[in-house]
Amino acid sequence: MRAEAGRPQTSGVAPPDALAAVADRVTSRLEGILDEEARRWSALDADLAAPVGALARLVLSGGKRLRAAFCHWSFVGAGGDPDDPRILDAAAAFELLQVFALIHDDVMDRSPTRRGTPTIHTEFAERHTEAAWRGDPDHFGEGVAILVGDVAHVYADRLMTGAPADAMEVWHELRIEVNIGQYLDLFGTVRGSTDLATARRISRYKSGKYTIERPLHLGAALAGRLDDVRSALDAYGVPLGEAFQLRDDLLGVFGEPSRTGKPIGDDLREGKPTPLLAIATERADDAQRAVLARVGADDLDIDDIARIQQVVVDTGARASSEATIRDLTARAAAALDGAPLRPDAIDALCELADYVGARES
């Protein structure tokens, strides 16, 4: 079940060697797992090929493998053997957990595309319509997507079987945090929140901690040295996690669909409560606030999106976010000076910090 692209999604900023080297190994491990599962369940019932195949396509057709890379290099930096199968399984677990989160997120946001192709709930709604099955196509598609996401979550948990107790504690906590962050995101969206402190809290729990902090913690815990290196990892991971989400926010408003795999201005359609929009709202005059009030409107069109983008630029919110990303990325890299980690891992983590700050997808 080899995907067309086993490496991370490419963008205008090339993935560093520190990322690509990990990504290839993780993709190979994921292929093996999902091939085996496809054979197992298709033998039971041919109809099970479709949901397992949909999961495999999403897992293998893209993704940057950032969480896997942060976990790997923290493990190596803390003295772990890079050939230890436990770290490869943990890295693959992060990718499956990420797919679980993406699939459920797409259902909640009613997103039509992911990585340039129909989302799983959209795909199965279309299957329902084409086959003229009974019931509501959208309800069926959402039900299938929820189940496929749950299966990805179970596969992720299975890969963590046998990990040390402190690693499992990190794993359990990060899974709770990502769901807490998702609730805060949903609540902030329906409430139309524009509060900067709230937006930053949502960003940290929905994405920053889960993408960078916790993978770093898990890698060090697998190496048996979390207590020894945690303060250094936090000094690096906390600012970089914020930079990651700020870049995501900019891509959600200004990103090129050919690179992000999602429609232009996707976050504006969904009404996401981001720090970027909170800053723009805080700085806007009355006329600009009227434009920003269209964020999240059901009938938002391409002209609305262009006007909102212009307000984000004119208020200086875009430039402010770019400056903050540069500052946070520099602070993360500086925190590695003298860190109790192997030099090759420090070099790799510096490369990853640069990439996180400058990525275009």
C-alpha positions in Angstrom: 0.0 0.0 0.0 2.8 2.4 -0.9 1.7 6.0 -1.2 2.7 8.3 -4.0 4.7 10.4 -1.6 6.2 8.7 1.4 8.2 11.7 2.5 6.7 14.7 4.1 4.8 17.2 2.1 7.2 19.6 0.3 6.9 23.3 0.3 8.9 26.3 -0.7 11.1 25.7 2.3 12.8 22.3 1.9 12.6 19.9 4.9 16.0 19.7 6.6 18.0 16.5 6.7 17.1 16.1 10.4 13.5 15.7 9.4 13.8 13.7 6.2 16.0 11.0 7.7 13.4 10.3 10.4 10.4 10.6 8.0 11.6 7.9 5.7 12.0 5.3 8.5 8.7 6.2 10.1 6.8 6.1 6.8 8.2 2.6 6.1 7.1 1.4 9.6 3.6 2.8 9.0 3.4 1.1 5.6 4.2 -2.2 7.3 1.6 -1.8 10.0 -1.2 -0.7 7.6 -0.5 -3.3 5.0 -0.8 -6.0 7.6 -4.0 -4.5 9.0 -5.5 -4.1 5.4 -4.8 -7.8 4.7 -6.2 -8.9 8.1 -9.5 -7.1 8.0 -10.1 -7.5 4.2 -9.9 -11.3 4.8 -12.7 -11.0 7.4 -14.9 -8.8 5.2 -14.2 -7.2 1.8 -16.1 -4.1 2.9 -13.4 -3.4 5.5 -10.9 -2.6 2.8 -12.5 0.8 2.2 -12.1 2.3 5.7 -8.6 0.8 6.3 -7.6 2.0 2.9 -8.8 5.5 3.6 -6.8 5.6 6.8 -3.7 4.3 5.0 -4.0 6.9 2.2 -4.2 9.7 4.7 -1.3 8.5 6.8 1.0 7.8 3.9 0.2 10.5 1.4 1.7 13.4 3.3 2.4 14.9 6.6 5.6 16.5 7.7 6.5 13.9 10.4 7.5 16.8 12.8 6.2 15.1 15.9 8.1 12.0 15.0 11.3 14.0 14.4 11.1 15.9 17.7 10.6 12.7 19.6 13.4 10.9 17.8 16.0 13.7 18.3 15.1 14.2 21.9 15.6 10.4 22.5 19.0 10.5 20.7 20.0 13.7 22.5 19.3 12.1 25.8 21.6 9.2 24.9 19.1 6.7 23.3 20.2 4.4 20.5 18.7 5.6 17.2 18.3 2.0 16.1 16.2 1.1 19.2 12.8 -0.1 17.9 11.0 1.6 20.7 11.7 5.1 19.4 10.6 4.1 15.9 7.3 2.8 17.3 6.8 5.9 19.4 7.5 8.1 16.3 4.9 6.1 14.3 2.5 6.3 17.2 2.7 10.1 17.0 1.8 10.0 13.3 -1.2 7.8 13.9 -2.4 10.0 16.8 -2.0 13.0 14.5 -4.2 11.4 11.9 -6.8 10.6 14.5 -6.8 14.3 15.5 -7.0 15.5 11.8 -9.9 13.2 10.9 -12.0 14.2 13.9 -11.0 17.9 13.4 -12.2 17.7 9.8 -15.6 16.4 10.9 -15.9 19.1 13.5 -14.9 21.8 11.1 -16.8 20.3 8.1 -13.7 20.6 6.0 -14.1 19.3 2.5 -10.4 18.7 1.8 -7.2 17.6 3.5 -3.8 17.5 1.8 -5.5 18.4 -1.5 -7.9 15.5 -1.5 -11.4 14.9 -0.1 -11.6 14.4 3.7 -12.6 11.0 4.9 -16.1 12.1 5.9 -16.6 13.7 2.5 -15.3 10.6 0.6 -17.7 8.3 2.4 -20.6 10.7 2.0 -20.0 10.6 -1.7 -19.8 6.8 -1.7 -23.2 6.8 0.0 -24.7 9.1 -2.6 -23.3 7.2 -5.6 -24.5 3.9 -4.2 -28.0 5.3 -3.4 -27.8 3.8 0.1 -30.4 4.4 2.8 -30.2 7.3 5.2 -28.4 10.6 5.2 -25.0 10.6 3.3 -23.4 13.3 5.5 -24.3 11.5 8.7 -22.9 8.2 7.3 -19.7 9.9 6.2 -19.2 11.5 9.6 -19.8 8.2 11.4 -17.3 6.4 9.3 -14.7 9.2 9.8 -15.1 9.1 13.5 -14.6 5.3 13.5 -11.5 5.5 11.2 -10.1 8.2 13.5 -10.7 6.0 16.6 -9.0 3.1 14.9 -5.9 5.3 14.2 -5.9 6.2 17.9 -6.0 2.5 19.0 -3.2 1.7 16.6 -1.2 4.5 18.2 -1.8 3.2 21.7 -0.8 -0.3 20.6 2.6 1.0 19.4 3.2 2.4 22.9 2.7 -1.0 24.6 5.6 -1.8 26.9 7.0 1.8 27.1 8.4 2.8 30.5 5.9 4.2 33.1 7.2 7.8 32.8 6.9 7.7 29.0 3.3 6.4 29.3 2.5 9.2 31.7 3.6 11.7 29.1 1.6 9.8 26.4 -1.5 9.8 28.5 -1.2 13.5 29.4 -0.6 14.6 25.8 -3.7 12.8 24.6 -5.8 14.5 27.2 -4.3 17.9 26.3 -5.0 17.6 22.6 -8.6 16.9 23.3 -8.8 19.7 25.9 -7.3 22.1 23.3 -9.8 20.9 20.7 -12.7 21.7 23.0 -11.3 25.2 23.7 -11.0 25.7 20.0 -14.6 24.6 19.3 -15.9 26.8 22.1 -13.8 29.8 21.1 -15.1 29.4 17.5 -18.8 29.4 18.3 -18.4 32.2 20.9 -16.5 34.3 18.3 -13.7 34.9 20.9 -11.2 37.6 20.0 -9.3 37.7 23.3 -5.6 37.3 22.8 -4.9 35.5 26.0 -7.6 32.9 25.3 -6.4 32.5 21.7 -2.8 31.8 22.9 -4.1 29.3 25.5 -6.0 27.4 22.8 -3.0 27.5 20.5 -0.7 26.0 23.1 -3.0 23.2 24.2 -4.4 22.3 20.8 -1.1 22.3 18.9 2.1 23.7 20.5 2.4 21.3 23.4 1.3 18.3 21.4 3.5 19.1 18.4 6.8 19.9 20.1 6.8 19.9 23.9 5.3 16.5 24.5 7.2 14.7 21.7 10.4 16.0 23.2 9.3 14.8 26.7 8.4 11.4 25.4 11.7 10.9 23.6 13.7 11.8 26.7 11.4 9.6 28.9 12.0 6.6 26.5 15.8 7.2 27.0 15.3 7.2 30.8 16.5 10.8 31.2 13.4 13.1 31.3 14.1 14.5 34.7 17.7 15.3 33.7 16.9 17.2 30.5 13.4 18.4 30.9 14.2 22.0 31.8 16.4 22.3 28.7 13.7 20.7 26.5 11.1 23.1 27.8 13.2 26.2 27.2 13.5 25.0 23.6 10.0 23.5 23.1 7.7 26.1 24.7 8.7 29.0 22.5 9.0 26.8 19.4 5.6 25.4 20.0 4.1 28.9 20.0 6.1 29.7 16.9 4.7 26.6 15.2 1.1 27.6 15.9 1.6 31.2 14.9 2.9 30.0 11.5 -0.1 27.7 11.3 -2.3 30.7 11.9 -0.7 32.7 9.1 -1.0 29.7 6.7 -4.7 29.4 7.7 -5.3 32.9 6.4 -2.6 33.5 3.7 -1.4 30.0 2.8 -1.3 28.8 -0.8 -3.8 25.9 -1.3 -1.3 24.1 -3.6 1.0 23.9 -0.5 -1.4 23.7 2.4 -3.8 21.2 0.7 -6.7 23.3 2.1 -8.8 26.1 0.6 -7.5 29.6 0.8 -8.5 31.4 4.0 -9.7 28.2 5.6 -9.4 29.4 9.2 -11.4 32.5 8.2 -14.3 30.4 7.0 -14.2 28.3 10.2 -13.9 31.4 12.5 -10.9 30.1 14.3 -10.0 32.1 17.5 -6.3 32.7 16.6 -3.8 35.2 18.1 -3.4 36.6 14.6 -7.1 37.6 14.4 -7.1 38.7 18.1 -4.2 41.2 17.3 -5.9 42.4 14.2 -9.2 43.0 16.1 -7.4 44.8 18.9 -5.7 47.2 16.5 -8.6 47.7 14.0 -10.6 50.8 13.6 -14.4 50.7 13.4 -14.5 50.1 9.6 -11.8 47.3 9.9 -13.7 45.7 12.7 -16.8 45.5 10.6 -14.7 43.6 8.0 -13.3 41.3 10.6 -16.8 40.6 11.9 -17.4 38.6 8.8 -14.9 35.9 10.0 -16.8 32.6 10.4 -19.9 33.8 8.4 -21.7 31.0 6.6 -21.7 32.9 3.4 -18.1 34.1 3.5 -16.8 34.4 -0.1 -13.5 35.0 -1.8 -14.0 38.8 -1.8 -14.7 38.7 1.9 -11.5 36.7 2.5 -9.5 39.2 0.4 -10.8 42.1 2.5 -10.1 40.3 5.8 -6.6 39.5 4.6 -6.0 43.1 3.8 -7.2 44.2 7.3 -4.8 41.7 8.9 -2.0 43.2 6.8 -3.0 46.9 7.3 -3.3 46.6 11.1 0.2 45.2 11.3 -1.1 41.9 12.7 0.7 39.9 10.0 4.0 41.6 10.4 3.7 41.4 14.2 3.2 37.6 14.0 6.1 37.2 11.6 8.3 39.2 14.0 7.2 37.1 17.0 7.9 33.9 15.1 11.4 35.0 14.4 11.9 36.0 18.1 10.5 32.7 19.4 12.5 30.6 17.0 15.7 32.4 17.9 14.9 32.0 21.6 14.3 28.2 21.1 17.7 27.8 19.3 19.5 29.8 21.9 18.1 27.6 24.7 20.1 24.7 23.2 23.4 26.3 24.0 25.0 24.2 26.7 22.0 21.9 26.9 22.8 18.4 28.3 22.1 16.7 25.0 24.3 15.1 22.3 25.8 17.6 19.9 24.3 15.9 16.8 20.9 16.1 18.4 21.4 19.8 19.2 22.3 20.4 15.6 19.2 18.5 14.4 16.9 20.4 16.8 18.3 23.7 15.6 17.6 22.7 12.0 14.0 21.8 13.0 13.5 25.1 14.7 14.5 27.0 11.5 12.1 24.9 9.5 9.2 25.3 11.9 9.6 29.1 11.7 9.9 29.3 8.0 7.7 26.5 6.6 5.0 27.2 4.0 2.7 24.2 4.6 
